[in-house]
Amino acid sequence: MDLMCCEGKIETKAYQDPVLCSDKTLQNALRLEDRYTVTSSYFGCFQKELKLYMRKIVTTWMWEVCEDEQCQKDVFPLAINCLDRFLCVVQIRKSQLQLVGAVCLFLASKVRQTRPILSEKLCAYTDNSVTLDELLNWELLVLSRLKWDISAVVPNDFIEPIFQRLSLARGSEVARNHAETFIDLCCIDFKFSMYPPSMIAAASFGAAVQGLLWVDKQWSSQKELLTRLHQILGIEVDCLRLCLEQIEEMLNLNLTSTQVAQVVPSSVKNSNKLVSVEDLENIKSVTPTDIQDVHF
């Protein structure tokens, strides 16, 4: 008798559960999101060796790893959330920052997708500057200091509820891709780590819609769109507008994604290697932000 299963063709993403977009689930996410939000900067006052640009380079590396591994879109934001929360409570040396980033990617991929990133591959992505024993030992350290609470609310959790409630007539997949990419870029920029995930999701959606120059039948101006988002998420319109403007400023002021490849000597996609954190002080800080150059 033939078995009705295909072990070699396992789906990596589940079908959308309508319960996850229900009003009760949305309200629970809004209630819990502040629990996982970084409330203050840990640079200078707590982390003595780390600099802001070091975080930007390591998070860019984490983003490249997720892209290369074709991870689910919510893996990277969860990994960044774990990274920031851990750095708020544990002092580390700058030589350990990439190790912590790799551990957070490892944990986030276990939580948010069916097939986690292999530990051996993560070590290879660091050009073997991180050993397998270090990765596994620090995994326990990160889990213990975060009190095993790593199922954080991330901006991507609000994307589907927003789309469901706005019922976009056209181009919803394009807008979704743009919004999710904006969320990734916000994760790289530390100032957005202190914003509630719902605000980042709403502002990223607004920036995506404006970037596509849409005039939907449901709204004819930015004010109407922000008002509708306010009705869905309960965020003040002025706060949404400020966050949206900061996202647009981030996109306008930073370099294109192709210039990031020039800063990182060993491209992840070509050689599975990246500059070690010990060399961070010799590298200029950049963020890949020009959405026109991002290929979906």
C-alpha positions in Angstrom: 0.0 0.0 0.0 1.4 3.4 -1.0 1.8 5.9 1.8 0.1 9.2 1.2 3.0 11.4 2.3 5.9 13.2 0.7 8.8 13.5 3.1 10.8 15.3 0.5 8.2 18.0 -0.1 7.5 19.5 3.3 5.8 22.8 3.3 7.9 25.5 5.0 4.9 27.8 5.6 1.5 27.0 7.0 -1.7 28.1 5.5 -3.0 31.4 7.0 -5.2 30.6 10.0 -8.1 33.1 10.1 -8.1 33.0 13.9 -4.7 34.7 13.9 -6.4 37.7 12.3 -9.4 37.8 14.6 -10.1 40.9 16.8 -9.3 39.0 20.0 -5.9 37.9 18.7 -5.1 41.4 17.5 -6.0 42.9 20.8 -3.8 40.3 22.6 -0.9 41.2 20.4 -1.4 44.9 21.1 -1.6 44.2 24.8 1.6 42.1 24.9 3.8 44.1 22.5 5.2 46.5 25.1 6.5 43.6 27.1 9.1 42.9 24.3 9.9 46.5 23.4 13.4 47.9 24.3 12.7 51.0 26.4 16.1 52.6 26.5 19.5 52.6 24.7 22.0 50.2 26.1 25.0 51.9 24.4 27.3 53.9 26.5 25.5 53.5 29.8 25.5 49.7 29.9 27.5 48.2 27.0 31.0 49.6 27.4 32.7 48.2 24.3 29.8 48.2 21.8 29.1 51.1 19.5 26.0 51.9 17.5 27.6 51.2 14.2 28.7 47.8 15.3 25.1 46.8 15.9 24.2 48.1 12.4 26.9 46.0 10.7 26.0 42.8 12.7 22.3 43.2 12.1 23.0 43.7 8.4 25.0 40.5 8.4 22.0 38.8 10.1 19.7 40.1 7.4 22.0 38.8 4.7 22.0 35.4 6.3 18.2 35.3 6.5 18.0 36.3 2.8 20.5 33.7 1.8 18.7 31.0 3.8 15.3 32.2 2.5 13.9 32.3 6.0 10.4 33.3 6.8 10.0 37.0 6.9 9.4 37.2 10.7 12.6 35.3 11.6 14.8 38.4 11.2 12.7 40.8 13.3 12.4 38.2 16.1 16.2 37.6 16.0 16.8 41.4 16.3 14.3 41.6 19.2 16.2 38.8 21.1 19.5 40.5 20.3 18.4 43.9 21.7 16.7 42.4 24.8 19.8 40.3 25.6 22.2 43.3 25.2 20.0 45.2 27.7 20.8 42.7 30.5 24.2 41.2 29.7 27.4 43.0 29.1 29.6 41.5 26.3 32.8 42.2 24.5 32.7 43.5 21.0 34.3 40.2 19.8 31.2 38.4 21.1 28.6 40.5 19.2 28.5 38.3 16.1 28.3 35.2 18.3 25.2 36.7 20.0 23.7 37.6 16.6 24.2 34.1 15.3 22.6 32.6 18.5 19.6 34.9 18.1 19.2 33.9 14.5 19.4 30.2 15.6 16.7 30.7 18.2 14.4 32.8 16.0 14.5 30.3 13.2 13.5 27.5 15.6 10.5 29.5 16.8 9.2 31.0 13.5 9.8 28.3 10.9 9.6 24.5 10.5 13.2 24.1 9.5 15.7 26.1 11.6 19.0 27.3 10.2 21.6 24.6 10.8 24.0 25.3 13.5 26.9 24.2 11.3 25.8 26.7 8.6 25.6 29.5 11.1 29.2 28.8 12.1 30.2 28.8 8.4 28.5 32.2 7.9 30.8 33.6 10.5 33.8 32.3 8.6 34.2 29.8 11.5 35.1 32.6 14.0 32.2 31.1 16.0 32.6 27.4 17.0 29.7 25.0 17.4 30.3 24.6 21.1 30.2 28.4 21.5 27.0 28.6 19.6 25.3 25.9 21.7 26.6 27.1 25.0 25.6 30.7 24.3 22.2 29.5 23.2 21.5 28.4 26.7 22.9 31.6 28.1 20.6 33.8 25.9 17.6 31.6 26.8 18.3 31.8 30.5 18.8 35.6 30.5 15.7 36.1 28.5 13.9 33.7 30.9 13.1 31.4 28.0 10.6 34.0 26.7 11.5 34.4 23.1 8.1 34.2 21.4 8.0 38.0 21.1 5.5 40.1 19.3 7.1 41.5 16.1 5.9 44.0 13.5 5.2 41.2 11.0 2.5 39.9 13.3 0.4 43.0 12.5 0.8 42.9 8.7 -1.8 40.3 8.0 -4.5 41.8 10.3 -3.9 45.2 8.6 -4.3 43.7 5.1 -7.4 41.7 6.1 -9.1 44.8 7.6 -8.2 47.1 4.7 -9.2 44.6 2.0 -6.9 46.0 -0.7 -8.4 45.8 -4.1 -5.2 45.3 -6.0 -1.5 44.8 -5.7 -1.7 43.5 -2.1 1.3 41.1 -2.5 3.5 43.9 -3.8 2.5 46.2 -1.0 3.1 43.3 1.5 6.6 42.7 0.1 7.4 46.4 0.4 6.1 46.7 3.9 8.0 43.6 5.1 11.2 45.0 3.6 10.7 48.3 5.3 10.2 46.4 8.6 13.6 44.6 8.0 15.3 48.0 7.4 13.7 49.4 10.6 15.1 46.5 12.5 18.6 47.4 11.3 18.2 51.0 12.5 18.4 51.0 16.3 16.2 54.0 16.8 13.2 52.0 15.7 13.9 49.3 18.3 12.1 51.5 20.9 9.0 51.8 18.8 6.1 49.4 19.4 5.9 46.7 16.7 2.4 47.7 15.8 3.6 51.3 15.0 6.4 50.0 12.8 4.1 47.7 11.0 1.5 50.4 10.4 4.1 53.0 9.3 5.8 50.5 7.0 2.5 49.7 5.4 1.8 53.5 5.0 5.2 54.0 3.5 4.7 51.1 1.1 1.4 52.4 -0.1 2.8 55.9 -0.6 5.8 54.6 -2.4 3.6 52.7 -4.8 1.7 56.0 -5.4 -1.7 54.3 -4.8 -4.9 56.1 -4.5 -7.3 53.5 -3.3 -11.1 53.9 -3.1 -10.9 53.7 0.7 -8.6 56.7 1.1 -7.5 59.6 -1.0 -4.8 61.1 1.2 -2.2 60.2 3.8 -4.4 61.6 6.6 -7.2 59.3 5.6 -4.9 56.3 5.4 -3.4 57.0 8.9 -6.8 57.6 10.3 -7.9 54.1 9.1 -4.7 52.6 10.6 -5.5 54.4 13.8 -9.0 52.8 13.8 -7.4 49.3 13.4 -4.5 49.5 15.9 -5.5 52.4 18.2 -2.2 54.3 17.6 -2.4 58.1 17.5 -2.3 59.5 14.0 0.5 62.0 14.9 2.7 59.1 16.2 2.0 57.2 13.0 2.9 60.2 10.9 6.1 60.8 12.8 7.2 57.1 12.4 6.3 57.1 8.7 8.3 60.3 8.1 11.3 58.7 9.9 11.1 55.7 7.7 11.0 57.9 4.6 14.0 59.8 6.0 15.8 56.6 6.5 15.2 55.5 3.0 16.2 58.9 1.5 19.4 59.4 3.5 21.0 56.0 3.5 22.9 54.1 0.8 21.5 51.5 -1.7 21.6 47.8 -1.1 24.2 47.4 -3.8 26.6 49.7 -1.8 26.3 47.5 1.2 28.0 44.7 -0.8 30.9 47.0 -1.2 31.3 47.5 2.5 31.0 43.8 3.4 34.3 42.3 2.0 33.0 38.7 1.8 29.5 38.5 0.4 27.3 36.1 2.2 25.6 35.0 -0.9 28.9 34.2 -2.7 31.1 32.6 0.0 29.1 32.2 3.2 31.6 34.4 5.0 31.5 37.8 6.6 34.0 40.1 8.3 34.5 39.2 11.9 33.3 41.6 14.6 36.9 42.2 15.7 37.4 44.2 12.5 34.2 46.3 12.9 36.1 49.4 14.0 37.7 49.5 10.6 34.4 49.5 8.7 32.1 52.4 8.0 28.6 52.0 9.1 25.9 51.7 6.4 22.3 50.5 6.0 20.8 49.0 2.8 17.8 51.2 2.4 16.9 52.2 -1.1 13.8 50.2 -1.7 14.0 50.7 -5.5 17.1 48.4 -5.5 15.7 45.6 -3.4 14.6 42.6 -5.5 11.7 40.7 -4.1 
